[in-house]
């Protein structure tokens, strides 16, 4: 006779329904766990559609990427309330990386704070003369976030989506 014991967050078949506040404040508990979360898609990467910006009901931002590295998200998710199921990952942007970004005057993706891959948009900002100011504003936001959290890094929470389901349209 065998007994199988499993904690909810360790069982592959179990999905933990989680709020944005819980996910972000308890990332240590949720990392590498299958979760379900709801929110609004407020941005889809225009370069390759491989990342979406999900805003939770309480305003947290969570990066959503497809499970299949060759996949991309359909633009129809934009401005929709969605339910996302997938595995939670955390990456960190260390203070030294932020210093390098500042030195390079890089324009950042507002989903995950990495240098933006949309070269046409970046070049347009450089031509307009707004790139340096935009870069500095992004750096200041990251540094302020580090001050608020008391950490020497920025945590980027990502869900590797296995399923994304539209729940409703955003009402304007």
C-alpha positions in Angstrom: 0.0 0.0 0.0 1.4 3.4 -1.0 0.4 6.9 0.1 1.0 9.9 -2.0 1.3 13.1 0.0 1.4 16.4 -1.8 1.2 20.0 -0.9 -1.1 22.0 -3.2 1.7 24.2 -4.6 3.8 21.2 -5.4 1.2 19.2 -7.3 1.2 19.7 -11.0 -2.5 19.0 -11.3 -3.4 21.6 -8.7 -3.7 25.2 -9.7 -3.6 27.9 -7.1 -5.9 30.8 -7.7 -4.0 33.9 -6.6 -4.4 37.7 -6.5 -1.7 40.1 -7.8 -1.0 41.4 -4.3 -0.5 37.8 -2.9 1.7 36.8 -5.9 4.0 39.8 -5.7 4.3 40.0 -1.9 4.7 36.2 -1.6 6.8 35.4 -4.6 9.0 33.0 -2.6 5.9 30.9 -2.0 4.7 30.9 -5.6 7.9 30.7 -7.6 7.7 27.6 -10.0 4.1 27.0 -9.0 1.1 26.7 -11.3 -1.3 29.5 -10.7 -4.4 31.1 -12.1 -4.7 34.9 -12.0 -7.1 37.4 -13.6 -6.5 40.9 -14.9 -6.6 43.2 -17.9 -4.1 43.0 -20.8 -3.0 46.6 -21.2 -0.1 46.0 -23.6 1.1 43.4 -26.1 4.6 43.6 -27.4 4.4 45.1 -30.9 7.7 43.6 -32.0 6.9 39.9 -31.8 3.8 39.5 -29.6 5.8 37.3 -27.2 5.0 39.2 -24.1 1.9 40.8 -22.6 1.4 43.2 -19.7 -1.3 42.1 -17.3 -2.6 44.6 -14.8 -4.3 43.0 -11.8 -7.4 44.5 -10.1 -5.1 46.1 -7.5 -2.7 47.6 -10.1 0.2 45.1 -10.0 1.9 44.5 -13.3 2.7 40.9 -14.3 4.5 39.8 -17.5 2.9 37.0 -19.4 4.8 35.0 -21.9 3.7 31.9 -23.9 4.7 28.4 -22.8 5.8 27.6 -26.4 8.9 29.8 -27.1 7.9 29.9 -30.8 4.4 31.1 -30.0 3.1 34.6 -29.7 -0.1 36.2 -28.4 -2.9 37.3 -30.6 -3.7 41.0 -30.5 -7.3 40.2 -29.7 -6.3 39.9 -26.0 -5.6 43.6 -25.9 -8.0 45.5 -23.6 -9.6 42.3 -22.5 -10.0 40.9 -19.0 -8.4 37.5 -19.0 -7.8 34.5 -16.9 -4.2 33.2 -17.1 -3.0 29.8 -16.0 0.7 29.0 -15.9 3.9 28.7 -14.0 5.3 31.6 -12.0 8.8 32.7 -12.6 10.8 35.6 -11.1 13.7 37.4 -12.7 15.6 40.2 -11.1 17.2 43.4 -12.4 20.2 44.1 -10.2 21.3 47.6 -9.3 24.4 47.1 -11.4 22.2 46.4 -14.5 20.2 49.5 -13.8 23.5 51.5 -13.6 24.5 50.1 -17.0 21.1 50.9 -18.5 21.5 54.4 -17.2 25.0 54.7 -18.7 23.8 53.4 -22.0 20.7 55.7 -22.0 18.6 52.7 -23.0 14.9 52.9 -23.6 13.1 50.3 -21.6 10.3 47.9 -22.2 7.5 48.9 -19.8 6.5 45.3 -19.3 9.8 43.9 -18.0 12.2 46.8 -17.9 14.7 45.3 -20.3 16.0 47.4 -23.3 13.2 47.8 -25.8 13.6 45.7 -29.0 11.4 48.0 -31.1 14.2 49.7 -33.0 11.9 51.8 -35.1 10.2 53.3 -32.0 13.6 53.7 -30.2 15.1 55.4 -33.2 12.0 57.7 -33.5 12.5 58.7 -29.8 16.2 59.5 -30.5 15.3 61.6 -33.5 12.6 63.5 -31.6 15.2 64.2 -28.8 13.0 62.5 -26.1 15.1 59.3 -25.6 17.4 60.6 -22.9 14.6 62.1 -20.8 12.5 59.0 -21.2 15.4 56.7 -20.2 16.2 58.9 -17.1 12.5 58.8 -16.0 12.5 55.0 -16.3 15.7 54.7 -14.3 14.3 57.0 -11.6 11.2 54.8 -11.4 13.3 51.7 -10.9 15.5 53.3 -8.3 12.4 54.6 -6.5 10.9 51.1 -6.5 14.2 49.8 -5.0 14.0 52.4 -2.3 10.4 51.6 -1.5 11.1 47.8 -1.3 14.5 48.2 0.5 16.0 45.8 -2.0 19.0 46.3 -4.4 17.1 44.7 -7.3 13.7 45.0 -9.1 11.7 41.8 -9.1 9.9 41.0 -12.5 7.2 38.5 -12.0 6.4 36.4 -15.1 3.8 33.8 -15.8 4.7 31.3 -18.4 1.1 30.9 -19.8 -0.3 27.5 -20.5 -3.7 28.9 -21.0 -5.1 32.4 -21.6 -8.9 32.8 -21.6 -10.8 36.0 -22.4 -13.4 36.8 -19.7 -14.6 40.3 -20.8 -13.9 43.4 -22.7 -12.6 46.5 -20.9 -15.4 48.9 -20.4 -14.4 52.5 -21.3 
